[in-house]
Amino acid sequence: MTEQTKIRMFGADWCRDCRRTKAQLDALKIEYDYIDLEQDAAAAQVAEDISGRKQIPVVLYPDGSHQVEPSNADVEAKLRELLLAD
């Protein structure tokens, strides 16, 4: 995958929803870039600009769409729509 086609996930290690979404993507062997907002404070503004909200995780998909605090079912449905998961 090229950088432009990878999923980007903005999150933090203290965030339970972020850990859950990371675990789901890892279990499905989905390639993604994880942006740790604790390590990159400027990325927090990027995530807020994408979503219009301060909640995390923010998952940015290759088609330009995004989800904020998605459930596992939401992530799975989007991955199927993008043909990234069975």
N, CA, C and O atoms as a CHARMM CRD file, in Angstrom:
* protein
*
  344
    1    1 MET  N      0.83500  -1.18900   0.00000 PROA 1      0.00000
    2    1 MET  CA     0.00000   0.00000   0.00000 PROA 1      0.00000
    3    1 MET  C      0.87700   1.24900   0.00000 PROA 1      0.00000
    4    1 MET  O      1.92400   1.28600   0.64600 PROA 1      0.00000
    5    2 THR  N      0.44800   2.24000  -0.71100 PROA 2      0.00000
    6    2 THR  CA     1.16000   3.50500  -0.65400 PROA 2      0.00000
    7    2 THR  C      0.61200   4.30700   0.51400 PROA 2      0.00000
    8    2 THR  O     -0.42800   3.97600   1.08300 PROA 2      0.00000
    9    3 GLU  N      1.32200   5.35700   0.85600 PROA 3      0.00000
   10    3 GLU  CA     0.88600   6.19600   1.97200 PROA 3      0.00000
   11    3 GLU  C     -0.53100   6.72700   1.75100 PROA 3      0.00000
   12    3 GLU  O     -1.32000   6.80300   2.69300 PROA 3      0.00000
   13    4 GLN  N     -0.85200   7.08900   0.51800 PROA 4      0.00000
   14    4 GLN  CA    -2.14200   7.69000   0.22700 PROA 4      0.00000
   15    4 GLN  C     -3.29200   6.69500   0.35000 PROA 4      0.00000
   16    4 GLN  O     -4.44500   7.10100   0.49500 PROA 4      0.00000
   17    5 THR  N     -2.99900   5.42000   0.29500 PROA 5      0.00000
   18    5 THR  CA    -4.07500   4.43500   0.33900 PROA 5      0.00000
   19    5 THR  C     -4.20200   3.76500   1.71100 PROA 5      0.00000
   20    5 THR  O     -5.06000   2.90400   1.91000 PROA 5      0.00000
   21    6 LYS  N     -3.35800   4.15900   2.63700 PROA 6      0.00000
   22    6 LYS  CA    -3.41100   3.56600   3.96500 PROA 6      0.00000
   23    6 LYS  C     -4.42700   4.26800   4.84700 PROA 6      0.00000
   24    6 LYS  O     -4.66700   5.46800   4.71600 PROA 6      0.00000
   25    7 ILE  N     -5.01000   3.50500   5.73500 PROA 7      0.00000
   26    7 ILE  CA    -5.86600   4.06300   6.77800 PROA 7      0.00000
   27    7 ILE  C     -4.97200   4.81900   7.75000 PROA 7      0.00000
   28    7 ILE  O     -3.85700   4.38300   8.03500 PROA 7      0.00000
   29    8 ARG  N     -5.44700   5.93400   8.25400 PROA 8      0.00000
   30    8 ARG  CA    -4.74600   6.68300   9.29800 PROA 8      0.00000
   31    8 ARG  C     -5.63900   6.72400  10.52000 PROA 8      0.00000
   32    8 ARG  O     -6.82400   7.04400  10.42400 PROA 8      0.00000
   33    9 MET  N     -5.07100   6.40000  11.66500 PROA 9      0.00000
   34    9 MET  CA    -5.82900   6.42100  12.91500 PROA 9      0.00000
   35    9 MET  C     -5.14100   7.35900  13.89000 PROA 9      0.00000
   36    9 MET  O     -3.95900   7.20600  14.19700 PROA 9      0.00000
   37   10 PHE  N     -5.90000   8.32900  14.36900 PROA 10     0.00000
   38   10 PHE  CA    -5.41800   9.26600  15.36600 PROA 10     0.00000
   39   10 PHE  C     -5.93800   8.81300  16.72200 PROA 10     0.00000
   40   10 PHE  O     -7.14100   8.61300  16.88700 PROA 10     0.00000
   41   11 GLY  N     -5.03800   8.64700  17.70300 PROA 11     0.00000
   42   11 GLY  CA    -5.47600   8.17800  19.00200 PROA 11     0.00000
   43   11 GLY  C     -4.43300   8.41500  20.07400 PROA 11     0.00000
   44   11 GLY  O     -3.43700   9.10600  19.85900 PROA 11     0.00000
   45   12 ALA  N     -4.68300   7.82400  21.23500 PROA 12     0.00000
   46   12 ALA  CA    -3.76000   7.91500  22.37000 PROA 12     0.00000
   47   12 ALA  C     -3.84300   6.62200  23.16500 PROA 12     0.00000
   48   12 ALA  O     -4.89000   5.97900  23.22600 PROA 12     0.00000
   49   13 ASP  N     -2.71400   6.25000  23.77600 PROA 13     0.00000
   50   13 ASP  CA    -2.65600   4.98600  24.49700 PROA 13     0.00000
   51   13 ASP  C     -3.61100   4.93100  25.68900 PROA 13     0.00000
   52   13 ASP  O     -4.05800   3.84600  26.06100 PROA 13     0.00000
   53   14 TRP  N     -3.93700   6.08500  26.30100 PROA 14     0.00000
   54   14 TRP  CA    -4.82900   6.10200  27.46100 PROA 14     0.00000
   55   14 TRP  C     -6.30300   5.93500  27.07000 PROA 14     0.00000
   56   14 TRP  O     -7.16300   5.74500  27.93000 PROA 14     0.00000
   57   15 CYS  N     -6.58000   6.00700  25.77900 PROA 15     0.00000
   58   15 CYS  CA    -7.96100   5.97000  25.27900 PROA 15     0.00000
   59   15 CYS  C     -8.40700   4.52400  25.03900 PROA 15     0.00000
   60   15 CYS  O     -7.85200   3.82800  24.18800 PROA 15     0.00000
   61   16 ARG  N     -9.40300   4.08600  25.78800 PROA 16     0.00000
   62   16 ARG  CA    -9.89100   2.70500  25.67500 PROA 16     0.00000
   63   16 ARG  C    -10.43200   2.41800  24.27700 PROA 16     0.00000
   64   16 ARG  O    -10.15600   1.35800  23.71500 PROA 16     0.00000
   65   17 ASP  N    -11.19900   3.34800  23.71100 PROA 17     0.00000
   66   17 ASP  CA   -11.74000   3.14700  22.35800 PROA 17     0.00000
   67   17 ASP  C    -10.62000   3.06100  21.32500 PROA 17     0.00000
   68   17 ASP  O    -10.72700   2.31300  20.35300 PROA 17     0.00000
   69   18 CYS  N     -9.54900   3.82100  21.52900 PROA 18     0.00000
   70   18 CYS  CA    -8.40700   3.77300  20.61400 PROA 18     0.00000
   71   18 CYS  C     -7.73600   2.40400  20.68100 PROA 18     0.00000
   72   18 CYS  O     -7.41200   1.81600  19.65000 PROA 18     0.00000
   73   19 ARG  N     -7.53200   1.90300  21.88500 PROA 19     0.00000
   74   19 ARG  CA    -6.91200   0.58500  22.04000 PROA 19     0.00000
   75   19 ARG  C     -7.78000  -0.49500  21.40100 PROA 19     0.00000
   76   19 ARG  O     -7.25700  -1.42500  20.78600 PROA 19     0.00000
   77   20 ARG  N     -9.10300  -0.38100  21.54100 PROA 20     0.00000
   78   20 ARG  CA   -10.02000  -1.36100  20.95700 PROA 20     0.00000
   79   20 ARG  C     -9.94700  -1.33100  19.43100 PROA 20     0.00000
   80   20 ARG  O     -9.88200  -2.38200  18.79500 PROA 20     0.00000
   81   21 THR  N     -9.95700  -0.14600  18.84700 PROA 21     0.00000
   82   21 THR  CA    -9.91200  -0.02400  17.39100 PROA 21     0.00000
   83   21 THR  C     -8.56800  -0.50400  16.85100 PROA 21     0.00000
   84   21 THR  O     -8.52300  -1.17400  15.82000 PROA 21     0.00000
   85   22 LYS  N     -7.47000  -0.16800  17.53800 PROA 22     0.00000
   86   22 LYS  CA    -6.15100  -0.66900  17.13000 PROA 22     0.00000
   87   22 LYS  C     -6.12300  -2.19200  17.15600 PROA 22     0.00000
   88   22 LYS  O     -5.62500  -2.82800  16.22700 PROA 22     0.00000
   89   23 ALA  N     -6.66000  -2.76900  18.22200 PROA 23     0.00000
   90   23 ALA  CA    -6.67500  -4.23200  18.34700 PROA 23     0.00000
   91   23 ALA  C     -7.48600  -4.86000  17.21900 PROA 23     0.00000
   92   23 ALA  O     -7.10500  -5.90100  16.68400 PROA 23     0.00000
   93   24 GLN  N     -8.59400  -4.23400  16.85900 PROA 24     0.00000
   94   24 GLN  CA    -9.42300  -4.75200  15.76900 PROA 24     0.00000
   95   24 GLN  C     -8.66500  -4.70900  14.44300 PROA 24     0.00000
   96   24 GLN  O     -8.64400  -5.70100  13.71400 PROA 24     0.00000
   97   25 LEU  N     -8.05000  -3.58600  14.12400 PROA 25     0.00000
   98   25 LEU  CA    -7.30100  -3.47000  12.87200 PROA 25     0.00000
   99   25 LEU  C     -6.13700  -4.45500  12.85300 PROA 25     0.00000
  100   25 LEU  O     -5.86000  -5.07400  11.82600 PROA 25     0.00000
  101   26 ASP  N     -5.45300  -4.60000  13.99100 PROA 26     0.00000
  102   26 ASP  CA    -4.34200  -5.54800  14.07300 PROA 26     0.00000
  103   26 ASP  C     -4.83000  -6.98300  13.85600 PROA 26     0.00000
  104   26 ASP  O     -4.20900  -7.75000  13.11900 PROA 26     0.00000
  105   27 ALA  N     -5.93900  -7.33800  14.49800 PROA 27     0.00000
  106   27 ALA  CA    -6.47200  -8.70300  14.38200 PROA 27     0.00000
  107   27 ALA  C     -6.87800  -9.02000  12.93900 PROA 27     0.00000
  108   27 ALA  O     -6.75100 -10.15700  12.48400 PROA 27     0.00000
  109   28 LEU  N     -7.36500  -8.00600  12.23400 PROA 28     0.00000
  110   28 LEU  CA    -7.77700  -8.18900  10.83800 PROA 28     0.00000
  111   28 LEU  C     -6.59700  -8.04300   9.87000 PROA 28     0.00000
  112   28 LEU  O     -6.75300  -8.17900   8.65700 PROA 28     0.00000
  113   29 LYS  N     -5.42000  -7.76400  10.42700 PROA 29     0.00000
  114   29 LYS  CA    -4.20300  -7.58800   9.62600 PROA 29     0.00000
  115   29 LYS  C     -4.36600  -6.48000   8.58000 PROA 29     0.00000
  116   29 LYS  O     -3.94100  -6.61400   7.43300 PROA 29     0.00000
  117   30 ILE  N     -4.99100  -5.39100   9.01200 PROA 30     0.00000
  118   30 ILE  CA    -5.19000  -4.22400   8.15900 PROA 30     0.00000
  119   30 ILE  C     -4.00600  -3.28300   8.36300 PROA 30     0.00000
  120   30 ILE  O     -3.66200  -2.95000   9.49700 PROA 30     0.00000
  121   31 GLU  N     -3.39000  -2.86000   7.27800 PROA 31     0.00000
  122   31 GLU  CA    -2.29700  -1.89700   7.37500 PROA 31     0.00000
  123   31 GLU  C     -2.87500  -0.51700   7.66600 PROA 31     0.00000
  124   31 GLU  O     -3.86300  -0.10200   7.06100 PROA 31     0.00000
  125   32 TYR  N     -2.24300   0.18100   8.60000 PROA 32     0.00000
  126   32 TYR  CA    -2.67900   1.53200   8.92700 PROA 32     0.00000
  127   32 TYR  C     -1.53200   2.28700   9.56200 PROA 32     0.00000
  128   32 TYR  O     -0.59200   1.69000  10.08700 PROA 32     0.00000
  129   33 ASP  N     -1.61600   3.59000   9.51100 PROA 33     0.00000
  130   33 ASP  CA    -0.66600   4.45000  10.20100 PROA 33     0.00000
  131   33 ASP  C     -1.33900   4.92900  11.47700 PROA 33     0.00000
  132   33 ASP  O     -2.44900   5.46100  11.44500 PROA 33     0.00000
  133   34 TYR  N     -0.65900   4.73500  12.59600 PROA 34     0.00000
  134   34 TYR  CA    -1.18200   5.18200  13.89200 PROA 34     0.00000
  135   34 TYR  C     -0.47100   6.46900  14.27700 PROA 34     0.00000
  136   34 TYR  O      0.75700   6.51800  14.34800 PROA 34     0.00000
  137   35 ILE  N     -1.24700   7.49600  14.52300 PROA 35     0.00000
  138   35 ILE  CA    -0.69500   8.78100  14.93700 PROA 35     0.00000
  139   35 ILE  C     -1.04200   8.96300  16.40700 PROA 35     0.00000
  140   35 ILE  O     -2.20200   9.17300  16.76300 PROA 35     0.00000
  141   36 ASP  N     -0.02800   8.88000  17.25200 PROA 36     0.00000
  142   36 ASP  CA    -0.19600   8.99100  18.70200 PROA 36     0.00000
  143   36 ASP  C     -0.24400  10.46700  19.07200 PROA 36     0.00000
  144   36 ASP  O      0.75500  11.17700  18.95500 PROA 36     0.00000
  145   37 LEU  N     -1.40100  10.92100  19.51500 PROA 37     0.00000
  146   37 LEU  CA    -1.58200  12.33900  19.81800 PROA 37     0.00000
  147   37 LEU  C     -0.78900  12.76800  21.04500 PROA 37     0.00000
  148   37 LEU  O     -0.54900  13.96000  21.23700 PROA 37     0.00000
  149   38 GLU  N     -0.38300  11.82600  21.87100 PROA 38     0.00000
  150   38 GLU  CA     0.46700  12.15400  23.01500 PROA 38     0.00000
  151   38 GLU  C      1.89600  12.46700  22.54800 PROA 38     0.00000
  152   38 GLU  O      2.58500  13.28100  23.16400 PROA 38     0.00000
  153   39 GLN  N      2.33100  11.83700  21.48400 PROA 39     0.00000
  154   39 GLN  CA     3.67700  12.03300  20.95100 PROA 39     0.00000
  155   39 GLN  C      3.73200  13.17100  19.93100 PROA 39     0.00000
  156   39 GLN  O      4.79300  13.75500  19.71100 PROA 39     0.00000
  157   40 ASP  N      2.60700  13.48400  19.31400 PROA 40     0.00000
  158   40 ASP  CA     2.55300  14.49900  18.26300 PROA 40     0.00000
  159   40 ASP  C      1.37400  15.43200  18.54200 PROA 40     0.00000
  160   40 ASP  O      0.26700  15.23000  18.04300 PROA 40     0.00000
  161   41 ALA  N      1.64000  16.45200  19.35000 PROA 41     0.00000
  162   41 ALA  CA     0.56800  17.35700  19.77800 PROA 41     0.00000
  163   41 ALA  C     -0.08500  18.07600  18.59200 PROA 41     0.00000
  164   41 ALA  O     -1.28600  18.34500  18.62200 PROA 41     0.00000
  165   42 ALA  N      0.68100  18.38300  17.56800 PROA 42     0.00000
  166   42 ALA  CA     0.12000  19.06400  16.39500 PROA 42     0.00000
  167   42 ALA  C     -0.89700  18.18800  15.68500 PROA 42     0.00000
  168   42 ALA  O     -1.82400  18.69400  15.05300 PROA 42     0.00000
  169   43 ALA  N     -0.72900  16.87200  15.78800 PROA 43     0.00000
  170   43 ALA  CA    -1.65700  15.94600  15.13300 PROA 43     0.00000
  171   43 ALA  C     -3.04600  16.01900  15.75300 PROA 43     0.00000
  172   43 ALA  O     -4.03200  15.69700  15.09000 PROA 43     0.00000
  173   44 ALA  N     -3.14100  16.43500  17.00600 PROA 44     0.00000
  174   44 ALA  CA    -4.45500  16.57500  17.63600 PROA 44     0.00000
  175   44 ALA  C     -5.29100  17.59600  16.87800 PROA 44     0.00000
  176   44 ALA  O     -6.49400  17.40600  16.70500 PROA 44     0.00000
  177   45 GLN  N     -4.66400  18.68000  16.42500 PROA 45     0.00000
  178   45 GLN  CA    -5.38400  19.68200  15.64100 PROA 45     0.00000
  179   45 GLN  C     -5.77700  19.12600  14.28300 PROA 45     0.00000
  180   45 GLN  O     -6.85900  19.42500  13.77900 PROA 45     0.00000
  181   46 VAL  N     -4.90800  18.32000  13.68900 PROA 46     0.00000
  182   46 VAL  CA    -5.22100  17.68300  12.40400 PROA 46     0.00000
  183   46 VAL  C     -6.45400  16.78900  12.56700 PROA 46     0.00000
  184   46 VAL  O     -7.37500  16.83600  11.75100 PROA 46     0.00000
  185   47 ALA  N     -6.46200  15.97300  13.62700 PROA 47     0.00000
  186   47 ALA  CA    -7.60300  15.08300  13.87500 PROA 47     0.00000
  187   47 ALA  C     -8.88000  15.88600  14.08200 PROA 47     0.00000
  188   47 ALA  O     -9.93800  15.51600  13.57300 PROA 47     0.00000
  189   48 GLU  N     -8.78400  16.98700  14.83000 PROA 48     0.00000
  190   48 GLU  CA    -9.96400  17.82400  15.06000 PROA 48     0.00000
  191   48 GLU  C    -10.42600  18.49100  13.76900 PROA 48     0.00000
  192   48 GLU  O    -11.62700  18.63200  13.53600 PROA 48     0.00000
  193   49 ASP  N     -9.47800  18.90200  12.93100 PROA 49     0.00000
  194   49 ASP  CA    -9.83600  19.50600  11.64600 PROA 49     0.00000
  195   49 ASP  C    -10.56200  18.50200  10.75400 PROA 49     0.00000
  196   49 ASP  O    -11.50300  18.86400  10.04600 PROA 49     0.00000
  197   50 ILE  N    -10.13200  17.25100  10.78600 PROA 50     0.00000
  198   50 ILE  CA   -10.77300  16.20700   9.98400 PROA 50     0.00000
  199   50 ILE  C    -12.19700  15.95700  10.46200 PROA 50     0.00000
  200   50 ILE  O    -13.13600  15.89800   9.66800 PROA 50     0.00000
  201   51 SER  N    -12.33800  15.81000  11.78500 PROA 51     0.00000
  202   51 SER  CA   -13.62000  15.35900  12.33600 PROA 51     0.00000
  203   51 SER  C    -14.53700  16.47700  12.80500 PROA 51     0.00000
  204   51 SER  O    -15.75000  16.28900  12.90000 PROA 51     0.00000
  205   52 GLY  N    -13.96700  17.63500  13.09700 PROA 52     0.00000
  206   52 GLY  CA   -14.77100  18.71100  13.65900 PROA 52     0.00000
  207   52 GLY  C    -15.09500  18.48000  15.12600 PROA 52     0.00000
  208   52 GLY  O    -15.93200  19.17700  15.70000 PROA 52     0.00000
  209   53 ARG  N    -14.43000  17.50000  15.73400 PROA 53     0.00000
  210   53 ARG  CA   -14.69000  17.14300  17.13100 PROA 53     0.00000
  211   53 ARG  C    -13.36400  16.87200  17.83500 PROA 53     0.00000
  212   53 ARG  O    -12.33200  16.70100  17.18600 PROA 53     0.00000
  213   54 LYS  N    -13.40000  16.83500  19.16200 PROA 54     0.00000
  214   54 LYS  CA   -12.19700  16.54800  19.93900 PROA 54     0.00000
  215   54 LYS  C    -12.10800  15.08200  20.35500 PROA 54     0.00000
  216   54 LYS  O    -11.09400  14.66900  20.91600 PROA 54     0.00000
  217   55 GLN  N    -13.14100  14.28900  20.09300 PROA 55     0.00000
  218   55 GLN  CA   -13.14000  12.88600  20.49200 PROA 55     0.00000
  219   55 GLN  C    -12.18100  12.07400  19.63100 PROA 55     0.00000
  220   55 GLN  O    -11.94000  12.38700  18.46500 PROA 55     0.00000
  221   56 ILE  N    -11.64200  11.02500  20.23900 PROA 56     0.00000
  222   56 ILE  CA   -10.78500  10.07700  19.52800 PROA 56     0.00000
  223   56 ILE  C    -11.26600   8.67300  19.83900 PROA 56     0.00000
  224   56 ILE  O    -11.95500   8.47800  20.84000 PROA 56     0.00000
  225   57 PRO  N    -10.93400   7.70300  19.03300 PROA 57     0.00000
  226   57 PRO  CA   -10.08800   7.81000  17.85600 PROA 57     0.00000
  227   57 PRO  C    -10.81200   8.43900  16.67600 PROA 57     0.00000
  228   57 PRO  O    -12.03900   8.42100  16.57400 PROA 57     0.00000
  229   58 VAL  N     -9.99700   8.99200  15.79500 PROA 58     0.00000
  230   58 VAL  CA   -10.46500   9.43100  14.48100 PROA 58     0.00000
  231   58 VAL  C     -9.79500   8.49300  13.48400 PROA 58     0.00000
  232   58 VAL  O     -8.56900   8.39200  13.44000 PROA 58     0.00000
  233   59 VAL  N    -10.60800   7.81000  12.68700 PROA 59     0.00000
  234   59 VAL  CA   -10.09500   6.88400  11.68500 PROA 59     0.00000
  235   59 VAL  C    -10.38100   7.49800  10.31600 PROA 59     0.00000
  236   59 VAL  O    -11.53400   7.71700   9.94400 PROA 59     0.00000
  237   60 LEU  N     -9.30500   7.77000   9.57400 PROA 60     0.00000
  238   60 LEU  CA    -9.40500   8.37200   8.24600 PROA 60     0.00000
  239   60 LEU  C     -9.15500   7.27800   7.21700 PROA 60     0.00000
  240   60 LEU  O     -8.12500   6.60500   7.25300 PROA 60     0.00000
  241   61 TYR  N    -10.09400   7.10600   6.30900 PROA 61     0.00000
  242   61 TYR  CA   -10.02600   6.03000   5.31700 PROA 61     0.00000
  243   61 TYR  C     -9.48600   6.53100   3.98900 PROA 61     0.00000
  244   61 TYR  O     -9.52200   7.73100   3.71900 PROA 61     0.00000
  245   62 PRO  N     -8.98200   5.62100   3.15300 PROA 62     0.00000
  246   62 PRO  CA    -8.40500   6.01400   1.85800 PROA 62     0.00000
  247   62 PRO  C     -9.37700   6.75200   0.93500 PROA 62     0.00000
  248   62 PRO  O     -8.95000   7.50400   0.05900 PROA 62     0.00000
  249   63 ASP  N    -10.67700   6.54200   1.12900 PROA 63     0.00000
  250   63 ASP  CA   -11.64900   7.22800   0.26500 PROA 63     0.00000
  251   63 ASP  C    -11.95800   8.64400   0.75000 PROA 63     0.00000
  252   63 ASP  O    -12.80600   9.32800   0.17800 PROA 63     0.00000
  253   64 GLY  N    -11.26200   9.08400   1.81400 PROA 64     0.00000
  254   64 GLY  CA   -11.46200  10.43500   2.33100 PROA 64     0.00000
  255   64 GLY  C    -12.50700  10.52600   3.42800 PROA 64     0.00000
  256   64 GLY  O    -12.63600  11.57000   4.06700 PROA 64     0.00000
  257   65 SER  N    -13.25600   9.45500   3.65900 PROA 65     0.00000
  258   65 SER  CA   -14.24400   9.46700   4.73400 PROA 65     0.00000
  259   65 SER  C    -13.54300   9.21900   6.06500 PROA 65     0.00000
  260   65 SER  O    -12.38700   8.79900   6.10500 PROA 65     0.00000
  261   66 HSD  N    -14.26600   9.48600   7.15900 PROA 66     0.00000
  262   66 HSD  CA   -13.69300   9.25500   8.47300 PROA 66     0.00000
  263   66 HSD  C    -14.78700   8.80800   9.44000 PROA 66     0.00000
  264   66 HSD  O    -15.98000   8.98100   9.18900 PROA 66     0.00000
  265   67 GLN  N    -14.34300   8.23200  10.54800 PROA 67     0.00000
  266   67 GLN  CA   -15.23400   7.86800  11.64300 PROA 67     0.00000
  267   67 GLN  C    -14.60800   8.37300  12.93100 PROA 67     0.00000
  268   67 GLN  O    -13.38700   8.36800  13.08600 PROA 67     0.00000
  269   68 VAL  N    -15.45900   8.81200  13.85800 PROA 68     0.00000
  270   68 VAL  CA   -15.01800   9.27200  15.16600 PROA 68     0.00000
  271   68 VAL  C    -15.61300   8.34100  16.20400 PROA 68     0.00000
  272   68 VAL  O    -16.82000   8.10000  16.20600 PROA 68     0.00000
  273   69 GLU  N    -14.77700   7.81600  17.08300 PROA 69     0.00000
  274   69 GLU  CA   -15.20700   6.86200  18.10500 PROA 69     0.00000
  275   69 GLU  C    -16.07300   5.74400  17.51400 PROA 69     0.00000
  276   69 GLU  O    -17.15500   5.46300  18.03000 PROA 69     0.00000
  277   70 PRO  N    -15.60500   5.10800  16.44000 PROA 70     0.00000
  278   70 PRO  CA   -16.44900   4.09400  15.79900 PROA 70     0.00000
  279   70 PRO  C    -16.53800   2.81700  16.63600 PROA 70     0.00000
  280   70 PRO  O    -15.60800   2.46100  17.36000 PROA 70     0.00000
  281   71 SER  N    -17.66700   2.14800  16.52000 PROA 71     0.00000
  282   71 SER  CA   -17.79900   0.81600  17.11900 PROA 71     0.00000
  283   71 SER  C    -17.05300  -0.17100  16.23400 PROA 71     0.00000
  284   71 SER  O    -16.70900   0.15100  15.09600 PROA 71     0.00000
  285   72 ASN  N    -16.80200  -1.36200  16.74400 PROA 72     0.00000
  286   72 ASN  CA   -16.17500  -2.39700  15.91700 PROA 72     0.00000
  287   72 ASN  C    -17.02500  -2.68900  14.69600 PROA 72     0.00000
  288   72 ASN  O    -16.49300  -2.90300  13.60700 PROA 72     0.00000
  289   73 ALA  N    -18.33300  -2.69900  14.86300 PROA 73     0.00000
  290   73 ALA  CA   -19.23400  -2.96800  13.73600 PROA 73     0.00000
  291   73 ALA  C    -19.11500  -1.86900  12.67700 PROA 73     0.00000
  292   73 ALA  O    -19.13600  -2.15700  11.48000 PROA 73     0.00000
  293   74 ASP  N    -18.99100  -0.61400  13.11100 PROA 74     0.00000
  294   74 ASP  CA   -18.83200   0.49500  12.16200 PROA 74     0.00000
  295   74 ASP  C    -17.54700   0.34100  11.35600 PROA 74     0.00000
  296   74 ASP  O    -17.54400   0.50500  10.13600 PROA 74     0.00000
  297   75 VAL  N    -16.45100   0.02300  12.05600 PROA 75     0.00000
  298   75 VAL  CA   -15.16400  -0.14800  11.37800 PROA 75     0.00000
  299   75 VAL  C    -15.24100  -1.31300  10.39800 PROA 75     0.00000
  300   75 VAL  O    -14.80600  -1.20300   9.25200 PROA 75     0.00000
  301   76 GLU  N    -15.79500  -2.42100  10.85500 PROA 76     0.00000
  302   76 GLU  CA   -15.89100  -3.60200   9.99500 PROA 76     0.00000
  303   76 GLU  C    -16.72700  -3.31600   8.74900 PROA 76     0.00000
  304   76 GLU  O    -16.36200  -3.73500   7.65000 PROA 76     0.00000
  305   77 ALA  N    -17.83800  -2.61200   8.91000 PROA 77     0.00000
  306   77 ALA  CA   -18.69000  -2.28400   7.76600 PROA 77     0.00000
  307   77 ALA  C    -17.93600  -1.41000   6.76200 PROA 77     0.00000
  308   77 ALA  O    -18.04800  -1.61100   5.55300 PROA 77     0.00000
  309   78 LYS  N    -17.17400  -0.44600   7.26200 PROA 78     0.00000
  310   78 LYS  CA   -16.42100   0.42200   6.36600 PROA 78     0.00000
  311   78 LYS  C    -15.31100  -0.34700   5.65100 PROA 78     0.00000
  312   78 LYS  O    -15.07600  -0.14400   4.45900 PROA 78     0.00000
  313   79 LEU  N    -14.63500  -1.22600   6.38200 PROA 79     0.00000
  314   79 LEU  CA   -13.58200  -2.03600   5.75400 PROA 79     0.00000
  315   79 LEU  C    -14.15900  -2.93000   4.66000 PROA 79     0.00000
  316   79 LEU  O    -13.53100  -3.12600   3.62000 PROA 79     0.00000
  317   80 ARG  N    -15.33700  -3.46600   4.89000 PROA 80     0.00000
  318   80 ARG  CA   -15.99200  -4.28300   3.84500 PROA 80     0.00000
  319   80 ARG  C    -16.34700  -3.41800   2.64400 PROA 80     0.00000
  320   80 ARG  O    -16.14500  -3.82300   1.49900 PROA 80     0.00000
  321   81 GLU  N    -16.88100  -2.21700   2.90800 PROA 81     0.00000
  322   81 GLU  CA   -17.25200  -1.31600   1.82200 PROA 81     0.00000
  323   81 GLU  C    -16.01900  -0.98900   0.95800 PROA 81     0.00000
  324   81 GLU  O    -16.13000  -0.87100  -0.26300 PROA 81     0.00000
  325   82 LEU  N    -14.86200  -0.84500   1.59000 PROA 82     0.00000
  326   82 LEU  CA   -13.62800  -0.52200   0.87500 PROA 82     0.00000
  327   82 LEU  C    -12.91700  -1.78000   0.35300 PROA 82     0.00000
  328   82 LEU  O    -11.83400  -1.69800  -0.22600 PROA 82     0.00000
  329   83 LEU  N    -13.54100  -2.93100   0.56700 PROA 83     0.00000
  330   83 LEU  CA   -13.00000  -4.22500   0.14800 PROA 83     0.00000
  331   83 LEU  C    -11.65000  -4.52000   0.80000 PROA 83     0.00000
  332   83 LEU  O    -10.76800  -5.12400   0.18900 PROA 83     0.00000
  333   84 LEU  N    -11.50600  -4.08000   2.05800 PROA 84     0.00000
  334   84 LEU  CA   -10.28100  -4.32600   2.80600 PROA 84     0.00000
  335   84 LEU  C    -10.44400  -5.48500   3.78600 PROA 84     0.00000
  336   84 LEU  O     -9.46500  -5.96100   4.36100 PROA 84     0.00000
  337   85 ALA  N    -11.67800  -5.93500   3.97200 PROA 85     0.00000
  338   85 ALA  CA   -11.94600  -7.06300   4.88200 PROA 85     0.00000
  339   85 ALA  C    -13.04900  -7.90500   4.28100 PROA 85     0.00000
  340   85 ALA  O    -13.86100  -7.42600   3.48900 PROA 85     0.00000
  341   86 ASP  N    -13.06500  -9.18400   4.67500 PROA 86     0.00000
  342   86 ASP  CA   -14.10700 -10.11100   4.19700 PROA 86     0.00000
  343   86 ASP  C    -15.38400  -9.93800   4.96100 PROA 86     0.00000
  344   86 ASP  O    -16.36300 -10.63400   4.69200 PROA 86     0.00000
